[in-house]
Amino acid sequence: MGWRVSVPSGSLQMTEVDHLILAIDGSFPNSQPRIFAPAAGSDYRWPHVEQAGLICLRATRCAAPTADRIITHLNDAEELLNYPEAKRREEFEREFATYWSHRSTNTSDRARILSLVTPRGVTREVCFFYDSKADRFVVGDEKEALKKWLRNSGASPRDKDILPTWLFRLSRPWIPKDFPERGADITRLLSPEMARRCLIPDLLLPLLFEVETVSGTAFAAVILRGAKQSEIVKGFRHISRVPIERIVNSYANRPVERCKVSRADGAWVHGRDHPSSHVEVKNRKVAVIGCGSIGAAVARLLAQAGVGEIMLVDGDSLNTANVSRHLFGIRHIGFNKASLLQDELRRQFPHLTFDQAFPRRFESLSSKELGFLANVDLIIAAGIDFDGEAALDAWRINLPQPPACLSTWVEAYAVAGHAVLLYGNRSILSGFDADERPRFRLTDWPDESGALIVEAGCGNSFQPHGVVDLHPTIGLAAGLALDTLLDKVPASCRRGWMGDPSVVERNGGTLRNEFTDALTIREFPWP
């Protein structure tokens, strides 16, 4: 439903507007009233006026009186349409990336330009690769880093596929009326040396623009298209003989393709340019030993946090009984867990490093492979058996400079979980009794009744819990790992998860005295 609201002649800075349209949809009052200024058009001459003259206004509370909401929206529209020229420019500049996106040649959300460049605030040469399968350009700071990212994401670039281009630092954001339309608007920025390196007939050229706004660094891009080489070379023996002015002029009157830029650099992916853990952990190395339901999830969380390099160790392959608790499903059956996780994390986070994955138990690693592990900042043993823990412990504590080690596992039904962090030559075995059980366990199970279930026919056993039950311990372990990498944990310690005690009692177990709370994480000194 809508209403026409007349506007007194000459009462607004935007003089063309003689009426507004107030509209509500069928969800009102549980939606926002909309104000249109049809005469304002759809060419972004005025800030915050979008397609069909829709005015982008601040939301009002749905619970507020309807009349008050309508008056607020109309008053806000009047204020906006009365912005003086300086205020209009300020608003356009503040939301430069939004207006560039609105006026991009292709307004779909498809990523035509993917940027790996780091904001630096200077005009500089960068490089790009055209991904023909995805029909997109990937732009990076340096050739080798770009090639590594592309390989991680599944592409196979050759050296000659990586071409030079330029990133221009703008002194201030463009406003829509100044957005480039023709090639000449861009080529005038290129020196003859730049043009000779970048303007290659028959090839599209992406150019990047970086500018500082009040809300942070923004990027924009254009794609230039010139005349065909066969046209440019007429009258010359070879393209190398063609004057650069002739090549530049071939772009002058051709329309540019304005493109949105999708940033994929670490600073953006892990914090949208705002302070985050990535800044402090991007140069850290972690080894995850055990890539099952706990280890794989912890590794992924650390990758999402921006840990720069993660090594993976596991001798097991994924089977059908794993898929309800693991990151991977039926189509990955039979693949080694460490190799599978390496491939998946590489593709999902191609800006990080996953170069080492060892498809065998820790006890079977070579001296060279152990050397890689000895140089990490943190080793995580995730849900491995006691023999593996003992072998890892014996090797680590005898190193000249042992890396920190975090061991994590769950008790029966995942109703209790543990993460033990050890520095130096502290040994985790000091926390276990002669029966190879942790002294700090929170539950007891007479004769292991209910704690382990034996599979039919093969003698393998498993703990009866689901993937949701595991997540408190996964979060516990990943949180302690990240705190360690951020230097927030000064001494060896243990964190424990205490879940629902009724689960233990209902399944024949016994709560120990240390199980003092429910649905709680506690931290304790070690031992």
Secondary structure, DSSP 8 states (H G I E B T S, - for coil): -EEEEE--TT-SSSTT--EEEEE--TTTTSS--EEE-GGG-SS--STTB-GGGEE------TTS-HHHHHHHHHHHHHHHTT--HHHHHHHHHHTHHHHHHHT-SS-SS--SEEE-----SS-EEEEEEEETTTTEEEEESSHHHHHHHHHHTT----GGG-EEEEEEE-SS---GGGS--BHHHHHTTS-HHHHHHH--TTS-EEEEEEEEETTEEEEEEEEE----HHHHTTTSSSGGGS-HHHHHHHHHTSB-EEE-EEE-SHHHHTTTTS--THHHHTT-EEEEE--SHHHHHHHHHHHHHT-SEEEEE---B--GGGTTTSSS-GGGTTSBHHHHHHHHHHHH-TTSB---EE-S-GGG--HHHHHHHHTSSEEEEES--HHHHHHHHHHHHTSSS--EEEEEEE-GGGSEEEEEEE-TT--GGGGB-TTS-BTT-SEE-GGGTTT-EE-TTT--EE----HHHHHHHHHHHHHHHHHHHTT---S-EEEEEE--HHHHHHTT-EE-TT---SSEEEEEE--
